[in-house]
Amino acid sequence: MKKPNILMILTDQQSCWTLGAYGGTLVQTPHIDRIAAEGARLDNYFTNSAVCTPSRGCLLTGRYPHGHGAFLNDVPLGADEVTLAHILRDHQYETGYIGKWHLDGTEANLRATLRISGNTAEHVGIRFPDHPPRIGPCIPPERARGFDDCRYMVETGHGKKVIEQADGSFTISNQQIGDEQTYTTDWLFAKADAFVSRKRQKPFFLVLSIPDPHTPFSVRAPYDRMYAPEDMPVPETFYDSKPAWLETDAARHWTLLPEGMTEENLKKNMAQYCGEVKCIDDNVGLFLDRLKQLDLLDETILIFTTDHGEYMGEHGIMYKNQLFETAYHIPFLIRWPGQIRPGTVVDSFISTVDIQQTLLGLAGVSPCGREQGRDASPLLREKAIPWEDEVFIYGSMKNRIGVFTPEYELAYVKENVDNLLFDRVQDPLQRQNVFNDPEHKPAREALKARIIAHARQWGSPELAWLETGAKT
């Protein structure tokens, strides 16, 4: 059997409600939705960490944050980690990465993160990057982790205009917004077009990593005026009280709009966020047309997903990383004609650590043996296999750990400040923390036992305080 191409479109900070495939109505996304209609939609797909770096590490290594080492933004991936690109390259795939990477680490950014959070490297157990600083925005080939074509692999940043020189070098401006040729999303899709258009004898594996719709919430014309702020809804939970761990100075920095958390400011940002999503969808449509024109569309496993969600005012907060479900429960769509039946819906609980083995399973390639996830490829082919519906989640400072099941979310905070238990069936908006409710004590104790068993199995550092200090 001929090996399929594998093409992953990875966005940044995109919630399920932005897509029609998941029931969203604010933004019309026919092209992204087409991937679900012609393939499969994972209805219970979660990231294991709702922060860029650790989530991306889980996705590309099949290992939990403490396993791959990049458990916090700007902590680099462990030196000996085996990525999906390494494995596929060893099986004669041509590998490429275009767009935001965020797994190479910078000491300056890491120190800034620690300073804002009030932590020290010693307290969190962080190793500073020891590699030479990069020259320009791109990752040098020797640090590209199995991706042969890394000319447009950018470590981090969410600038909105690319300034390209005649020699092919480029910079990304944080002060300007580009046009349809220079806006970052459009420019990256154009580079992906060039990659897939090349004549080749081998299958390819390409990750197209779009830095939108992450902050700053701004987008080029005409998308900047496509959605009116006054038409944007305020989430039901916008004025809800917050758990104690959201009332610290560090949490406020990471969760509140700097211009103030008012309805007016929220709506302005939401309108731009929707515009960013629409721009992505239009580019996906053009890209699908191009793949079809090149006779590649039906020879390619095509994935659309993101690294984590965006709260956008839910629970009175913005952005990511906290323990509410929206940041963890994210889109995953996959298309492969002849192998995945159009319109397939997978209800099983699947997470980012499962994707490496799943894609290898679809492609008929053996895993490396270091993975900590599961192979969900039979589920995509609608085959019944033993499967535990549970997903384990981590905070980014080794101070939070939790589990999602169909019935509950249980999450522990190291400081024992407002541990969380939500009844996902009776309270889907997560408005009532029932951690201390006697009625839910049996479920809480059973779920804690599952978390401890998981942490013990994979050597999670959270186990030390979870067993000895966490409230039951």
Protein Blocks (a to p, Z undefined) as FASTA:
>chain_A
ZZddddddddehiafklpmklopakbccfklmmmmmmmccdfbbcdfbfcfklmmmmmmn
opafklnopabghiacdfkbccfklmmmmnopacddedjeklnopaklmmmmmmmnopaf
klnopacdfbdcdedjbdcfklngopablmlccfbdjdfbdcddfkopacddfkbccdfk
lgmklmmmmmmmmmmmpccfbdcddddddfbfcdcdddddfklmmpcfklpccdfklmgc
cdfklmcfklmmmmpcfkbpafklmmmmmmmmmmmmmmmmmmmmmmmmmmmmnopmmmcc
cddddfbdcfklpghiahehiabfklmmccdddddehkacghiacfbdcdfklmmmmmmm
mnopacehlacbdcfklmmnopacddddddddddfkopaccdddfkbccdddfklpaiad
ddfklmmnopaccklgmklmmmmmmmmmmmmmmmmmnopaklmmmmmmpcZZ
